């Protein structure tokens, strides 16, 4: 049983400066039904508010594939695999697959310290921290049920950090980031949730969506895509 840690959120929200990386995102898979894209860190999944935040993965992909539609999202600071659908019907089918939790996602993160036990589940309920949006927080009374499975892949005693595989079974906003911070092992480079030591220990959020597995919406055949972490 993990002991919930006190939140470091007394630190003011970081300034909102959007400087997305240039270049076309890598398309790892495409057919008549869907696309799987490797999103770089620092790029919004969909356009944000105002013209300064209009650039996004979706808008870049849609210049080549006008019918491409986002099915799920990654945080701007997170890199890795995103699924897009060709047209409204494929978007509907894939959205249903996410709702029924038949799409499996795996992430790799580098976190402060060494989680114990080295494999387990985090079940802390989450809710929006309205005075500090876009932050989320643990709320045992009003929060929505949230479940993250984790496994420590490697521990580095020199830096006292761990490489961890994360398996979200629910899809709450910032779920992985809040869950890891709440058990005392914030993700390195996390501007929103990490303490200063962990935040400054990496030049970016050390979180990458590395595996995406689903049934193809047309054929029903299993489809698995992988993207190794760039860190």
N, C-alpha and C positions, 0 to 999 in steps of 0.2 A: 504494500500500500504506500503510495507516494504522499508525502506531506506537501500540501499546496504552498507555494512560495509567495511572499509578498510581491506585489507588482512594482516595477521600477518606473511607473508611468508618471511620476511627478515631473519628469523631464518634459519640457514643452515639445509640442509637435514640431518635427523638422520642417523647414521652409519647403513649399511646393515648387520645386524647380524641375521642369520636365525637359530632359535632353536625351531623347531616344537615340540608340545606336543607328548608324546608317546601314544601308544595304538591304537586299531582298532576303527574307527569312528562308531557311532551308526547308524544302518540301521533301519529307522522307517517304511519303506514300501518296499516290493519287489514283483514282479510278472514276467511273461515272457516278459513284454514289458519295464519295467522301475524300477528304484530304487530311493528312496528318503532318503538321508543321512543327518545326523545332524553334520555339520562340526564344529570342535572346533576352537576357536580363535587361531591365530598363525600358522595355517597350510595353505600352499598354496593350491588353488583349483587344479592347474595343475603344472607340473614341471617347475621350473624356469631355467634360464641359468646357465650352469655349474653343475658339480657333487655335489657341496655343496648345491644346491637348487633342487635336483632331487626328494626329498621326497615330496609327495603331497597327497591330498585326492584321486585324480584319481588313482595314482599309488598304493596306499594302497588298494583301492576297487578292482582294477584290479587283485590283487593277488588272490582274491576269485572269481571274475567274469571277466574273460579275455576279454569278449566282451563289457564290460561296457564303455560307452562314455559320456564325459561331454557335457551337453547341454547349460549350462550357468555357470557363475562363481560368487564367492563372493571374496571381498578383503581378503587378508591374515589375517588382524586384525579383520574381521567381523566373527561372528559365525552364525550358523543356517542352514536352509534347502537348500539343493542343489539337483537338479534333474539330474539323469544319465539315459541313454537309453541303452537297450540291442541291440547292433548291429546297422548297418548303416541305415536300413530302419526306425527303431524307432527313431534314432537320427534325421533323416530328418523330420519325422512327428512332433516331438516335437520342432525342430528348427523353423518350419513353424508356429507352435502355438505361439511361442515367437515373431516371426516377425509380426504376426497378432494381437499381444497383447491380446490374449485370455487366457493367463496365468496370474493370479493375485498373486502378491507378497505383503506381508505386513511385516514391520519391526517395532521393538520397539527400541527406543534410549533414553538415558538420556542426556539432554542438559543443558547448562548453561542458567540461567535466565528463563523467562516466556514468550513464544511467544504470541503476541497479533496481531490480534484476535486469539482465542484459536483453531480455525479450519479454514483452508484455503488452498491456493495453492501457490507454489513457481514456477515461470516460467522463471527464469534467464537462458540464453543460455550459454553453456559451451564449452570449447575448451582446448586442451592440452597446458600446460605451458611449452613449449619446453626447455627453459633454466633451468627449475627446475623439469624436469621429475623425478618421475612419477606424480608430482602434476598436477592438472587441475585448470582452473580459469574461472571466468565469463568474457565473451567477447560479448558485445551487438551488435557488428558489424559482427564478424566472427564466433561466437559460434553457435553450433547446438541447435535447440529448445529442451528444457528440462523441464519436468513437474513433480513436487512432490506434492502430497496431504498430509496434516498433520492434526492431532488432538491431542491436549494436553489431556493426560489421567489423570495426577496427577501433582500437584505442591507442592514442599517441600519448605516452606518459611524459614526453618532453614538453609538449604544449598543453597537456591535460585537456585534450579534446577527443571527441569520438565521431567517427563516421557511422551514420545510422540510416537504416532503411525504414521508411515510413509508409504505412498503408492506411489511408483514410477510408473509413467505412461510411462516413457521412461527409457532407460537403459544405460545412459552415465557412463563412468568411474568415480568412486568416487562421483556420482551425489548427494547422500544424504549428504555426508560429506561436499561437497562444498556448497550446497544449505543452509544447516543449519549455516555454518560459515558465509556465505554471508549476512544472515539476522540478524546476531549478536547473534546467539545461537549455538555456536560450540558444537559438541558432546564431552562429557567428555572422556579423555584418547586418543584423536586423536593426534598422533605424527606428522601428516603432516599439519593439518589445524587449530588446536586449539591454542589460546593464551596460555601462560605459566600457568595461573591459571586453566584453564579448562583442559589442557593437564595433569597436575599433580594431578588433582582431582580424578582420577581413575587409577587402575593398568592396565587397558586394554581399548581398544576402546569399548565404551558402545553402541554397535550396534549389533542387533541380527535379523536374518531373521526368523520370527516367524510363518508365515502362507504361504502356497503354495496351490493354487487352480487351477485346470485345468480340461479339458475333457480328459478322458482316450483315448490314441491314437488308441486302438483297439475296445473298446466297446462304446465309446462316452459318457459313464456315468461320472457324476461329481465326482471329487476326491479332497478332501481337507485334507491336513496334517498340523499339528500344533506342534510347539516346544516352550514351555514357555522360556522366557529369563532367563539365568543363573545369572542374576544380579538384 
